[in-house]
Amino acid sequence: MSDGYTILTLDEAERAQHRGSNLIPVRHTLGFQPAGVNAWIADAGGQLIPPHEEDSGNEELYVVVRGRATFTVGEETTDAPAGTFVFVPAEVYRTAGAEADGTIVFAVGGTVGEAFNAGGWDAFALADTYRRAGRNDEGRAIMKQLIAEKPDYWPTTYNAGCFEALAGNADAAFEHLRRAKELDTAGDSAGYFREDTDLDPIRDDPRFQELLS
């Protein structure tokens, strides 16, 4: 890094596991704020883009920068060699798999007419990857940074609670989860509290029933 800019190759960036895929957390690594930018990497036969739909209005542009991929968009499947652009509007199913070793797909996302709001899912994926590798302090540092950036954004504090639940630190988990519930004035977190398997390690704790009440 020099004079505020950063030069990074996709092979240098750390990778994170996310929904059966290998994420290259570009946005978090570079501190990029204007849009959602990330990349995915897989060897032949591996999953690149996790199957999903963007129901929040988010549109995504995918670029195959190396290797060869197969994209499924809606009900159509297409071959995508390096240099292929795939644009997918909101609320359309998409997924992709690698057809060659070392295939990389770069992804850019945003919602038309809205300023980009980084939810931090990509940073959480890296933090959780650190946790599973025994690098808990590094994972906690990421979560602390996310909360500091958006102290009133309940999903980030909720994810910090998930991190601590999985790390076996119940006291810290409940502290974050109580705060997340306080911040969530619309009640959007209720389903996550009921169904999120990340919280299974603390569900038998009496304090968990207090959260559900």
C-alpha positions as CSV (number, residue, x, y, z in Angstrom):
1,M,0.0,0.0,0.0
2,S,1.2,3.5,-0.8
3,D,-0.4,6.9,-0.7
4,G,-3.8,5.4,0.1
5,Y,-3.9,2.9,-2.8
6,T,-3.5,-0.9,-2.7
7,I,-2.3,-3.3,-5.3
8,L,-3.4,-6.9,-4.6
9,T,-3.6,-10.0,-6.8
10,L,-6.4,-12.5,-6.4
11,D,-3.9,-15.2,-5.6
12,E,-2.5,-13.2,-2.7
13,A,-5.8,-12.6,-0.9
14,E,-6.9,-14.9,1.9
15,R,-9.9,-17.1,1.3
16,A,-12.9,-17.8,3.3
17,Q,-15.4,-20.6,3.3
18,H,-19.0,-19.5,2.6
19,R,-22.0,-21.8,1.9
20,G,-19.9,-24.5,0.2
21,S,-17.8,-22.1,-1.8
22,N,-14.4,-20.5,-1.5
23,L,-14.8,-16.7,-1.2
24,I,-12.0,-14.2,-1.9
25,P,-13.2,-11.3,0.3
26,V,-12.0,-8.5,-2.0
27,R,-14.1,-5.7,-0.5
28,H,-13.0,-6.4,3.1
29,T,-9.4,-7.0,2.2
30,L,-9.2,-3.7,0.3
31,G,-11.6,-1.7,2.5
32,F,-13.6,-0.9,-0.7
33,Q,-16.9,0.9,0.2
34,P,-18.6,2.1,-3.0
35,A,-20.0,-1.3,-4.1
36,G,-20.0,-4.9,-3.2
37,V,-17.0,-6.5,-4.8
38,N,-15.8,-10.1,-4.2
39,A,-14.4,-13.1,-6.0
40,W,-14.9,-16.8,-5.9
41,I,-12.4,-19.6,-6.7
42,A,-12.8,-23.3,-7.3
43,D,-11.1,-26.3,-9.0
44,A,-12.9,-28.3,-11.7
45,G,-16.1,-29.8,-10.3
46,G,-16.2,-27.3,-7.4
47,Q,-18.9,-24.8,-6.6
48,L,-18.1,-21.2,-7.4
49,I,-21.2,-19.1,-6.8
50,P,-23.5,-20.4,-4.0
51,P,-27.0,-21.0,-5.2
52,H,-29.1,-18.0,-4.3
53,E,-31.5,-15.2,-5.3
54,E,-31.0,-11.6,-4.4
55,D,-34.4,-10.6,-2.9
56,S,-33.2,-7.3,-1.6
57,G,-33.1,-5.6,-5.0
58,N,-29.4,-6.2,-5.5
59,E,-28.2,-6.7,-9.0
60,E,-25.0,-8.6,-9.7
61,L,-22.4,-8.7,-12.5
62,Y,-20.1,-11.7,-12.7
63,V,-16.9,-11.8,-14.7
64,V,-14.9,-15.0,-15.4
65,V,-11.4,-13.8,-15.0
66,R,-9.6,-17.2,-15.1
67,G,-10.4,-20.7,-16.1
68,R,-13.9,-21.8,-17.2
69,A,-17.3,-21.9,-15.5
70,T,-20.8,-23.1,-16.0
71,F,-23.5,-20.6,-15.0
72,T,-27.1,-21.5,-14.2
73,V,-29.3,-18.4,-14.3
74,G,-33.0,-19.0,-13.9
75,E,-33.6,-22.2,-15.8
76,E,-30.8,-21.6,-18.3
77,T,-27.3,-23.1,-18.1
78,T,-24.4,-21.6,-20.1
79,D,-20.7,-22.2,-20.7
80,A,-18.6,-19.3,-19.5
81,P,-14.9,-19.3,-20.5
82,A,-12.5,-16.6,-19.2
83,G,-13.7,-13.2,-20.4
84,T,-17.4,-13.9,-20.1
85,F,-19.7,-11.4,-18.4
86,V,-22.9,-12.6,-16.8
87,F,-25.4,-10.0,-15.5
88,V,-28.2,-11.2,-13.2
89,P,-31.0,-8.9,-12.0
90,A,-32.5,-9.1,-8.6
91,E,-34.8,-12.0,-7.6
92,V,-33.4,-14.4,-10.3
93,Y,-31.8,-17.7,-9.2
94,R,-28.1,-18.0,-10.0
95,T,-25.2,-20.4,-9.3
96,A,-22.0,-21.4,-11.0
97,G,-19.5,-24.2,-10.9
98,A,-15.9,-24.5,-12.1
99,E,-15.0,-26.5,-15.2
100,A,-11.2,-26.0,-14.9
101,D,-8.8,-25.9,-11.9
102,G,-8.2,-22.5,-10.5
103,T,-11.2,-20.9,-12.0
104,I,-12.0,-17.4,-10.6
105,V,-15.2,-15.4,-11.0
106,F,-15.2,-11.7,-9.9
107,A,-18.6,-10.3,-8.7
108,V,-19.9,-6.8,-8.4
109,G,-23.2,-6.0,-6.8
110,G,-25.4,-3.1,-5.9
111,T,-29.0,-1.8,-5.9
112,V,-30.1,0.7,-8.5
113,G,-30.8,4.1,-7.0
114,E,-29.4,3.3,-3.5
115,A,-26.0,4.0,-1.9
116,F,-24.2,0.7,-1.2
117,N,-24.6,-0.5,2.3
118,A,-22.0,-3.1,3.3
119,G,-23.7,-5.7,5.4
120,G,-20.5,-7.3,6.3
121,W,-21.4,-10.9,5.4
122,D,-18.1,-11.3,3.5
123,A,-16.1,-10.1,6.5
124,F,-18.0,-12.4,8.8
125,A,-17.2,-15.3,6.5
126,L,-13.5,-14.5,6.9
127,A,-13.8,-14.1,10.6
128,D,-15.6,-17.5,10.9
129,T,-12.9,-19.1,8.7
130,Y,-10.3,-17.8,11.1
131,R,-12.4,-19.2,14.0
132,R,-12.4,-22.7,12.5
133,A,-8.7,-22.5,12.0
134,G,-8.1,-21.6,15.7
135,R,-7.4,-17.9,14.9
136,N,-10.1,-16.6,17.3
137,D,-8.4,-13.4,18.1
138,E,-8.1,-12.4,14.5
139,G,-11.7,-13.3,13.9
140,R,-12.8,-11.2,16.9
141,A,-10.8,-8.3,15.6
142,I,-12.8,-8.4,12.4
143,M,-16.1,-8.5,14.2
144,K,-15.0,-5.6,16.5
145,Q,-14.1,-3.5,13.5
146,L,-17.5,-4.2,11.9
147,I,-19.4,-3.2,15.0
148,A,-17.3,0.0,15.3
149,E,-18.2,0.9,11.7
150,K,-21.9,0.4,12.2
151,P,-22.7,0.3,15.9
152,D,-26.5,0.6,15.3
153,Y,-26.7,-2.1,12.7
154,W,-28.2,-5.1,14.4
155,P,-27.1,-7.9,11.9
156,T,-23.4,-7.2,12.6
157,T,-23.8,-7.4,16.3
158,Y,-25.9,-10.5,15.8
159,N,-23.2,-12.1,13.8
160,A,-20.7,-11.3,16.5
161,G,-23.0,-13.3,18.8
162,C,-23.0,-16.2,16.4
163,F,-19.2,-16.0,16.3
164,E,-18.9,-16.2,20.1
165,A,-21.5,-19.0,20.3
166,L,-19.5,-21.1,17.9
167,A,-16.3,-20.2,19.6
168,G,-17.7,-21.5,22.9
169,N,-17.8,-18.1,24.7
170,A,-21.5,-18.1,25.8
171,D,-21.2,-15.0,28.0
172,A,-19.9,-12.9,25.1
173,A,-22.4,-14.4,22.8
174,F,-25.4,-13.4,24.9
175,E,-24.0,-9.9,25.4
176,H,-23.9,-9.4,21.6
177,L,-27.3,-11.1,21.0
178,R,-29.1,-9.0,23.6
179,R,-27.7,-5.9,22.0
180,A,-28.7,-7.1,18.6
181,K,-32.3,-7.7,19.8
182,E,-32.4,-4.2,21.3
183,L,-31.2,-2.7,18.0
184,D,-33.7,-4.6,15.9
185,T,-36.7,-2.5,16.6
186,A,-38.6,-4.0,13.6
187,G,-38.3,-7.6,14.9
188,D,-36.5,-8.9,11.8
189,S,-34.1,-11.0,13.8
190,A,-36.8,-13.2,15.3
191,G,-36.5,-15.9,12.6
192,Y,-32.7,-16.0,12.9
193,F,-33.0,-16.5,16.7
194,R,-35.4,-19.4,16.1
195,E,-33.7,-21.2,13.2
196,D,-30.0,-20.2,12.9
197,T,-27.9,-23.3,13.6
198,D,-24.9,-21.1,14.5
199,L,-26.7,-20.6,17.8
200,D,-27.2,-24.3,18.5
201,P,-24.3,-24.4,21.0
202,I,-26.2,-22.1,23.4
203,R,-29.8,-23.1,22.8
204,D,-29.9,-25.1,26.0
205,D,-28.7,-22.2,28.1
206,P,-31.6,-20.7,30.1
207,R,-30.6,-17.3,28.9
208,F,-31.5,-18.3,25.4
209,Q,-35.2,-18.6,26.3
210,E,-35.0,-15.1,27.7
211,L,-33.9,-13.9,24.3
212,L,-36.9,-15.6,22.6
213,S,-39.4,-14.2,25.0
